Amino acid sequence: MRISRLEKIFVNNRRIAEKNIGIVERLFTQVDLGNVKRVLEVGCGIGVVASHLSEKYQWDVTGVDLDPEQIEIAKSDHPENEHLKFFEADTTELPFEDREFDLVLSFDVLHHIPDWDKALREINRVLRSTGLYLLNDLSLPKFTARIYKDCGVFSADDVINHLRENGLVIIYAEKSKANVFARLGRHFSIISQAEAA
């Protein structure tokens, strides 16, 4: 599902991009990145995080997004090179070989995908043995998620259970602090690792 014009104004804001880079860097302190060489960012938007990872770590980073307009902006703002590529792709049908990436990231993407569990299976498919998946997203409270399950919504526990059922080990999880909007949903972060082959 593509995001609306209004949502693009929000997510394409430089402050939001810097916040996501901060989250990525904070989550990186929880894991060993020594084996990371090839990275995939699903729902890369205008490419700020992907570009940051490519420049700072010299990894080969691929950013994909369903929205061609977002990919166009990413390519314009962050010129592609031997370490950075962007293209249009659907997270529920990723055009990559099995076990192609050492690290996959998704930030505020899953809640836009009605078939989020299929997207997670695809992410797991392209993740190499012992590869890492970093997720930061918005979830609904368990009760609300159960009521609207057929609409494609989820709780953080739904995502954690799905990852575990599909061979990923949860190595770190956190939820944002409760606030006035917590009844509507709150952000959570998960680092999971594919099981050894």
N, C-alpha and C positions, 0 to 999 in steps of 0.2 A: 504494500500500500504506500503510495506516495504521500508526502506531507503537504499540507496546505501552504499557500503563500504567507499567511500570518505565521505559521510555525517556522517557515524558512527564515523569516526576519529574526525570530528568536534564536534558532539553532545556528544561524550563520553569524551571529554576533561574536566578535573577537573575545569578549569577556567569557562567554560560554566555552569557546575553544580553549582558552587559557585555563579555565576551571577543569576541563577534561584532561588537559595535559598534566595538571597538578594531581588529578586522581590517578592517572596512569603511573606517574612517577612514584606516588605514594604506594600503590599496589606493587610496583616493581621491588620495593624494599622487602616484600614478603617472600620473594622467590629467587632462585638462582637462574640468571639469564645467560650463563656461560655457553649453552648449546644453541642459543637462538641465532639464526642466520636469515631465515625466510619468514616474513610476517604478512598476515592478511588482516586488514581492517574492513569488516562488513558494516555497511551503512556509514561510509566515510564522509558523507556530506561534501563539504568544500575542501577537504583534504588537509586540514591543519594538523591533526594528530599524526596522520600517516607521514606527512612531510617532516614533522618534528622527529619522529622515530628514525626515519631514513638519515636525516642530517646528524643527529646526536650520536646514534649508535652504529651508523654505517651498515645497517641491515638492508636486505632487499625487501622492500615493502610494496605491497599491492593494496590499493584502496578500491573497493567496489561500492556502488550505490545503485539503487533501482531507478533513480531520477537522473535522466540525461542532463538536465540543466545543472544539477549539483556537480556532476562529473566535469562538465564544461568549465565551470568556475574553478574547480580543483586544478584542472590542467592549466588554466590561465594564471592562477595565483601561485601555483607550485609546479613549475615546468618539469615534465617527466625527464628522467635520466636513467642510467644503468641500474640505479638503486631504488627508483620510485616510478610506479606505474599506476594509472587510474583507468577504470573502465566500468561501463554499465553492466550490472549483473543482479540477478534475483537471489537472495540469500537462501531461498528454499530449493534452488536448483543451481548450485555453484558450478561454474565451468572449469573445475580443476580436477586433477588426478587425486586419487586416494592418498592420504598421508603426505601431502605436499608442503605443509607449513609447520614450523616449529612453534609459532605463537599466533593465536587468533584473538582479535579484540572486537568487542561490540559495545558501543556506548549509546544508550537511549534509542535502541533500534528495535528490540524484540516487541515492545508494546505497540509498534506500528504494524506488526506482522500477524494477521489473524491465525495463520498456521505456524505459530512460533515453535511448536514442538518439532515440526518438520525442519525448520531453520536450524534448530539445535542439532538435529541428526546430521544435517549437511555439514555443519561446523565440525562436528566430531569426525565425520568421514574424511575431511581434508586435513585434519590434525594428525601429525606424526605420532608414533609411539612415544610416550612420556612428554608430548608437547603440551603447551599451556594454553588455556582459554581464559581470558579476562573479560568479565562482563560487568557493566554498570548499567542499571536500568531502573525503571519505575514499576513498582508492583502495587497491587491492591491488597487490602487486608484479606485474610483467608476466607472469612465469611462472605464478603462481597465477591471474591473470585469464584467461590463455589456457585453462587447464584447465577453469575454471568459466564460460567465456564464455556457454554456453547457459543459465546461471542468472541472467544479467543483471548480472554483476559487471564491473568495468572497472579498468584502470590509468589513471594520469594521462595517459599517452601515447595511450590509446584515446580519451579525451575530447578531447585536443588535436587528434588526427587527424580526429575527427568534426567538430569545429568548423571546421577548415580546409576539409574537403571540402564543407561546407555554407555557404561564403562568409563565414566570420568570420576576421578576421586576429588572430593572437595578439600582443598588445602587451606583455604581462607574464605571467610564470609563475614560481611558486616552490613548492618542496616543503618540508615541515617537516623539521627535522633528524632524522636517524635516531636511534632509541632502541631499547630492549629490545622494544617492540611493533611495530617497523617491519616485521617479517616478517608480521605480521597485517594491516598496512596503515598508511598515514600520510596526514596531511592535505596538501592541495595547494591553491593558489589560482591562478586564471587570470583575466586581464582580456582580453577579446576585443572586437573592434569589427566591426560589420557593414560590408560594403563599400559604397562610395558607389554610389547608383543610376545 
